[in-house]
Amino acid sequence: MKRWIVIATVVMVSYCHTAMAQYEFAGPTYYPTPLPPPPTAEMITADQAAALQAQIDELKRELNRSKFETPAMNVSAPGSAAPDLIGDVDALMKWRKSVEKAEAAAAAKAALKPSVNVGGRVFIDSAVFGQNDESMDQVGDAENAMKVRWAWVELKGNMLENTEYRLWFDLAGQVSLLDVYLDFGELPYIQNFRVGHFFEPWGMEQLTPNKYLTTMERASPFNLGRNMGIMAHSNNDEANWTYGVGLFVSEVGSKPPFYQNDNDSSAITGRVTYLPWYDEASGGRGLIHVGAGYSWRHLGDGTAQFQNRPDSALAPIIVDTGVINADSYQQLELEAAYAYGSFILQSEYHIASIDTDDFGSEALNHYYIQASYVLTGENRAYNRKSGSFANRVVPYENFFRVRTEDNYICNGWGAWELAYRFAHDDLNSDNIFGGRDHRHLVGLNWYLSPFSRAMFEYVYSNTEDQVASDGVLQIFQMRMQYDF
């Protein structure tokens, strides 16, 4: 009997060995990882169910805050205390898609609303005058003075995706409207189109905002200022050129802008600039700028007048043509600038040719040469959109003076700039005797921060007119300005 048991055992072992040999592989055997069974009520603990319920409740609260109705969710399966996970996930995904769609619609709607940015600037000036007898005869007594030169409130922003608006007005004295315009951008060929009340495209100094000027006042009696009109202009901060050309009302002021006359009072003004050299690596710390402008102006009221002050808004007028009977006049301007690091040299020449009723064509002119150097190493960045130095000086460190815990005094000095300008007005011609002057200006600008500045200037003015020669007017003036 034992012999038969041994024989049967051997036969079974041989059979099993043969069967296994049919499924042998050359390498190791891998078996797929078994999939976990679907979640069941038995696999979810009470804490997990509570956590899921809390998440669902929070989503419902967010949904109510967003004013959307939460899709119905099967929180628990019939006859079970545990959530129906598959039903909840589907409902949550539908809710998420509805929220994303609503947010996209809200963003598109918000893009149609104008943005509003509020700013402003305040300039406070004071001046002390000295005169000789000839100057007293020419302009009378120049009295010491102090005033709020500008107090602007500025509103600007975007409408739609490519339209900018501005509404600026001055509260110093009589309310004056300044920039009031819409500017349509990203247009084919012309780039931008502007309509409203704004600066005509004339001169590097005029197109430099007053808060960025190196000196307290602009130099020329031929600056055109703001007028009502339309203008096509460039708007590219990467180009080496700019252009602007527009049609304007030639005799409109800014308090407020208004003109009413049956006679033609139109002006065509244009300006182009070019950068023969612009140092891209330094962001424009080195450059050469050239430009030219032209304006033809028809006079609806048949009169023109040119006058100027000696680089101070508080000073009296020192040259004045008086009223000239004329049908029209033309102006030409040439401009150039050189910047290298903290040094800037710039100059402009203006000439006006007047078609007078009594004497025919008469010519008047003006020029200035100006240099500035930032002693602390900063520079005034060039604005490639406007073709001018229409950017602020940013001090390496702002002004401050504090006492430390160790009882030491720490100082930040801000930025310091030294400036000089020579200017000359010639408002005399064959039959017009408005006077001549030449002026020297020395200035020191202290930038306490990028948004605040103190300015100190000395002006020496020598005037020759029909009343007297060598009328000397000296001015010691200062300004405190800030913008926001």
ABEGO torsion letter per residue (X at the ends): XAAAAAAAAAAAAAAAAAAAAAABBABBBBBBBBBBBBBBAAABBAAAAAAAAAAAAAAAAAAAAAGBBBBBBBABBBGBABBBAAAAAAAAAAAAAAAAAAAAAAAAAAAABBBBBBBEBBBBBBBBBBBBAAAAAAAEBBBBBBBBABBBBBBBEBBEAABBBBBBBBABEBBBBBBBBBBBBGBBGAGBBBBEBBBBBBEAAAABBAAABABABBABAABAEBBBEBBBBBBBAABABBBBBBBBBABBBAOBBBBBBABBBBBBBBBBBBBABBBAAAGGABBBBBBBBBBBBBBAAGBBBBBBBBGBAABBBABBAEBBBBABBBBBBBBBBBBBEABBBBBBBBBBBBBBAAAEBBBBBBBBBBBBBBAAGBBBBBBAAAGBBBBBBBBABBBBBBBBAAGBBBBBAEBBBBBBBBBBBBABBAABBAEBBBBBBBBBBBBABAABBBBBBBBBBBBBBAABBGBBBBBBBBBBBBBX
